[in-house]
């Protein structure tokens, strides 16, 4: 059995113990043994990053660009291999895994270009004979804490801008799926980036994550994960003055109006709610449907869901792989029981499946006749469970869509330019989709939400500089 270690100051170092990385499609398949670090490994990684920061932050932007471009090139060249690894450890299909790896490569390529597009301003002072320059400088040593549902794309969209803008990095990947992040770290290690600029420390969030957040040598924390953990991180960072960026939960609405193209609406709802096993923060779990189209929508959804094939993530023809873990499966099945107990009608699915191998398989669940105040419509489930809420008209649909503590992504299916335009302006979400799935965004534009979904500057695209840089204003007497 292969063992995989932490990367600290350019060396692969073992922790105190190892943890198996299991394939959720086949629990008999152990991908490898991944080391478990502790606070001492965080100390060593921060010390290495601190030592590397002066030279890296003021060095050649061409060298940074070349390294990031090389990383992106190798990721794209190995997308089939890395996509299969991702599917094997996380449970999304091979095609989805390859797509995620491709996105990771594109992100590094994009930020290779951003290294060369750093800019500032020169403005006149209100005082004669004085010049004013406004520039951006790197924050320092940043701690990146990433989730299990996108084990290579989310690390990529945090690491690439951090390095592009001259920061040094300590990455703590999700303990459930360390393989993709380890493979990415190995590529970064061979890219020509100096030792200590990038460090990987694997282990439990309660150990490694806490050590990063509380470490005095860390200047900023970027976190993607649960609401409860994110809010705790925000409080800790406030105590020490660390810069913080949080991407947390979602309870995303997908509105379907009477005038919608029914086939198109059903397809985007299925894609949003159930693909990637519903394990996306941008997934739609609330399908808000106006009463004129409601009966036909329910029947069409049931017919479409009957064609969904649940199976091994690596198998040909699989549409939806397993849930990622035993605890997540139990949570998903628990919410199915909650929905039934609350009085919603389970239209289809919702049961555990026994397939050819022992895995965390579940039939996607659709509730009809659900109420706005039910827990299944208020709490993030993060699995293949969606519920349909019947509303009278567009105005009620918009009000229902906005009636949530979250505000990440929202969608509308309509052929009306009037309603589409109004929804884009009045939806209380950071990202709005018209006749498109709520899950699925580009890598070169801002990502983030409102209310309880996000805190701090946006991720991705040129907006990433808001978090990974600090503005400096310099005055010069002529």
N, C-alpha and C positions, 0 to 999 in steps of 0.2 A: 504494500500500500504506500503510495507516494505521500510524502510529507511536505508541507508548504509553510515557509517561515515569513516573518516580518522583514520589511526592507527599512533599515535604519542606517543613515549616513553611508549609503552605497553598499551595505553588507546585508546578507540574508541571515537573520538571527532568530533562533528558536525562543519560544516562550517557555513557561513552566509546564505546559501540558498541550495536548492536541484534542481537537473536536472533529468528529466526522461530518462531512458534507454529503447529505443524502439526496438522492434523486426522488422527488415527490411522485413521479410516474411509476417508480419501481423501488420500493424501500430496501430491496436487497442489493441495490446498486450504490456503492459508496464511491463517490467521485474522488475523494482524497481526505487526508487528515490535515487540518489547518490549525496552525499554532494559536494559542490563547495568550495574549499579552497581558501585562498588568501596568500599574502606574509607573514602575521603573522604566518600562519601555517607552512610555509617553515622555518621561523626563529625558531619556536619551534622544528621542526623535526631535523634541523641541530644541534641545541643545545643539543638535546637528543642523537644524533649520536656521537657528539663530546665528550660528557661525557662518553659514553659507549665504545669509541674506545680504551683507554689504556688497560682495562682489556680484551676485546675481542681480540685485536691484539696480545697480549702476552700470552693468556691463552692456555688451553689444545687443541691440535689439535684433540685429540680423541673426545672431547666434540663437536667440530665443525663438525667432521665427523659424529658423532651419530645424531646430529640435522639435517644435510642435508639428511642423509639416511632416517630418520623418515619422513621428508617432502616428499621425493620421494616415499616412501612406501605408504603414504596416497593418494598422487595424483594418483598413479597407481590403488589403490584399489577403487577409486571413478571416474575412467575414463569415465564410462558410464554417470554418473550424470553430471560431469564437461564438458564432450563433448557435451551433450545436451544443457547446459547453453551457451557454446561457440557458437554453431550453432544458437541458438535462438537470441543471441545479435549481432553476426557478420555476419551471413548469409551463411557461408560455410556449407556443408552438415553435417549431424550427424556423418557419417563415417569419414569425414575429421576432424571434431571436436574431435572425440575420438582419432584419430591418432595424432593430435597436443597435446592433453593432455598427451597421452602416451609418447610422446617425451619429454615433460616438466618433467615428472617423471623420465625418464631415464637420463636427464641432471643432476638433483639433485643427483641421485645415482652415476653418473660418478664423480662429483665433491666431493662427500663424500669420494671417494677413493683418489682424488687428494690432499685432506687435509693431507693424510698420505704419499704422495709421494713428498712432498716438499724437494728440494735438493739444494745443493750449490757446491762450488768447494774449494779445498785447493791446492794452487800452490806454487812453490818455488819463492822466491824473487830473483832478480838479485843481491841483497846485502846479504852477508853471515850472518847467524844468525837471519834472519827475516822470519817470516811466513806470508802468505797472505791467507785470507779467503774471498770468494765471496759469498754473500748470497742475498736472496730476502726478502723484507719487504713490508707490505701492504702500499698502497698509503695514505689512511686516510678515509675521508668521501666522498663517491662518489654519484653523482646524476645520476639517470638512467631515461631516457625519452624514452618511448616505443610507437610504432604505433598501429593502430587499426586492421591491417590485420592479425596479429598473437598475439591475446591478452593474451595468456598464455605462448606460447613457447618462444617468444622474451624476455618478462620479466624474464622467467626462465633462459635463457642462459646469461643474464646479472647478475641477483641476485646471482645465485649459485656460479660462480667463485669469485664474489666480496666477498661473505661471506667466501668461502673456504680459500681464501688467507688472511683473517683477516681484511677486510675492514668493515666499517659500511655504511648503505645504506639509501638513500631517493629515493623512487620510485614515479615517476609521470607517470601514465598510460594514454593512449589516452582517451580523454574526451568522444569520441563516444561509447566506449565499456569498461566501467569500471568494469563490473561484474566479468569477469574471473580473472582480477588482484586482485579484492577485495577478491574473494574466495581463491586465492593463498596466499594473505596476512593473511587471517584468519588461514590457515593451518600453515604458518610460525609462527604466533603468539603463537600457541599451541605446537610448536616443542621443547621448552626448551631453545630457544635462548633468551638471556637477553633483558630486555626492552631497547629500544633505538638503538639496533644494526640494526634493520630493521624498516623502517617507510614508510607509504603510505600516500601520499598527492594527492588527486584527484582535478581536476579543469581544467580550460582552459590553453592551452599551452602558450598563450600570458601573462598569469598571473603567473601560477606555474612554467612553463618552464623558463621564463625569470628570475624569482626570484632565481631559482636554479643556472642558468648559471652565474648570477651576484653576487651570495652570496660569501662573503669572506671566509666563513667556509667550502665551498665545494672545495675539492682538485682535483677532476676529474669529467668529464661529459662523459657519454656514451649515444649516441643518435642514434635512427633509425627513419627515416622519410624523408621528402622531401628535395630536393637539396637546395632550397632557404633558408629554415630554418636552415639546416645543415651548410651552409656556414656562415650564420649569427652567429651561435653558435661558429664556429671556430674562427671568428674574436674577439668575446667577450672573449673567453677563452685565446686567445693570449695576450689580454690586461692585464689579471690578472695572467698569467702564469699557468693556470689550464691545466692538462693533458686532452686530448680530443680524443675521438674515434667516428667516424661517419660512419654510413651505410645509403646510400641515394638512388639515383635512378638507374634505369636500362632500357636499350632498347636492350634487349638480342636477338641475332641472333640464328636461328636454320637453319643450312645448310642441304639441301637434294641434294645429288649427283645422277647422272644418274644410278649408280650401286647399289643404296640403295634398300633394301627390302621395297617395296612400302607400304604394310600393316603395317609393323613396323614403318615406317617413318610417316605415317598418324596418327597412334595411339599416338606416342610420341609428335607429333605436337599438336594434340587435347588436350592431357594432359597438355602440357606446356602452351598453349595459353589460354585455356578456363576454366580448372578446378580451383576450388576456385574462380570462376567468374573472372579469370584473375587478381585477386588482390594480386599478389605476385611480389616482386621485382625481382625474378628470372624467371618470366614468359617470354615466347618468344612471342613477338609481331611482329617480322620481320622474315618471313619464306623465306629463300633465296634458290631458286630452280633452278638447271641447266636445260637448255632448252630441253634436250632429254627426261626427265621425267616430265616436266612441265605440259603438257595437261592432262596426266593421274593423276598426283598429284591433280590438281584442281578438277577433277571429283570425285576422291576418297575422298577428303576432304568434298565436298558437300554431298556425300552420307553418310559419317560418321557423319557429323554434323546434318543431318536430324534425327539421332537416339538419339541425346542428349535431355534429358528431363530436362527442367527448371521448378522449382517448389519450394514449401515450403522447407526450409532447413531441417526441422524435419520429412518430409514425406518420407515414404518408396518409393524407386525407383527414387528419385530425383538425377540427376547427377550434376546439377549446381543450386545453390541457388540464391537469389537476390543480386543485388549490395548493398553495405553497407549503403548508405545514399542517400538522395535526391540530394545533391550537387554532389556526385560522379556519380550518374545516369545522371545528366544534362551534366557533363563533358564528359562522355562516348558517349552519344547521340550527343553531339556537335562535337566530333571528327569523328563520322560517317558522319555528314554533311560536315565537312571539307574535308574528303577523297573524297566524291562524287564531291565536288566543284573543287578539285584539278585534277580530271580526272581519278581517280582510279575506277575500276569496282567493285561495291558491288555484290559479287557472291552469298551471302546468309546472312540472318539475319540483325541485326542492328536496330530492332524496339523495342519499349517498348511493354511489354506484359501485358494484363489484365487477371489475373487468379482468383482463387476463393476468395482470400483475397486481400485487398489493400496492395501492397508491391512494392519494387523497382525492378521489374522484367524486364529483357532485353534479347532478343534473341542474342546469340553470333554472332558476325559479322566477315565475311571474305571478304577482298578485294583481287581481282586479278589485274594483269596488273598495279601494282603500281610502282611509280618511286622512286629512291633512295633519292631524295632531297625533297620529299613530307613531309609535317609536320607529317603525320601519321607514317612516317618512321624515323623521327628525334626526336620527343617529346614523353616522357613517358605518356601513356594514363591511365594505371593502371585499366584496365577493360577488358571485354571479346571482345576485338577488335584486330584482327591480319590482316596483309597484306602480300601478296606474291610478292616477287621481282624475276623476271626472269633474270638469268645470263647465260653467255656463257659456262663457265667451272669452274673448281676448283679454279684457280687463281683469277678469277673475284669474285667468291663466298667468298673467304678469304678476299680479299680487301674490299668487301662490308660489310662483317661481322665486320671488324675492323673500318669501317668508321662511327664512333659514338663517342660522347663525354663521353659515359659510358663504363664500362668494368667489369660488375659483373659476368655474366654467359654466356656461349656460347656452342652450341651443333652442332654436325655433324652426319648425317645419311649416312653411307657408308659401303660397304663390303670390301673396299680397306684398307689394313694395311698401305700402303704407305701414303694415304691421311689422315687417322686417326692419324698417328704418326706426320705428318707434321702439322696438325691442332692443335694438343695438344701443340706443341712447339710454333707455330706462332700466335695463337689466342691471342688477347690482352684483355684477361679476367682473372679474379681471379680464376674462376672455369670453367672447360671444361668437357663436357659430350659427350661420343661417344656412339651412338645408345641408348641413354637414354634421358628422358625429361630434359630440363634445370632447371626445378623446381623440387626440391627433393634432399635434402642433408642429410648426416649423422650428428649426434650430437657430435661425438667424434673427429672430424677433423676440420681444420680451415675453417672459413666462411668469405668471403670478396672479394672485387674486386679491380679494378684499375681505373685510370683516375677519372671521376666525380662521380663514384659509391661509393667509400670508401676513408676514410682518417684516418690514424693512424693504430695501431696494429690490427691484426685479432681477430675475436671473435671465441669462441667455442674451445673445445679440450684443449690440453696442451698449445696451443698458447695463450690462454686467459690470462696466467700469464704475458705476455708482457705488457698488459695494467694495470692489477690490482695489479702489484707489482712494486717496485723500487729496483734497484740493489745497494747493498752496498759492498764496498771493505774495509776490515779491515786488518791492519798490526800489527804484534806483534813481539817485540824483545824478543828472547829466553833468 
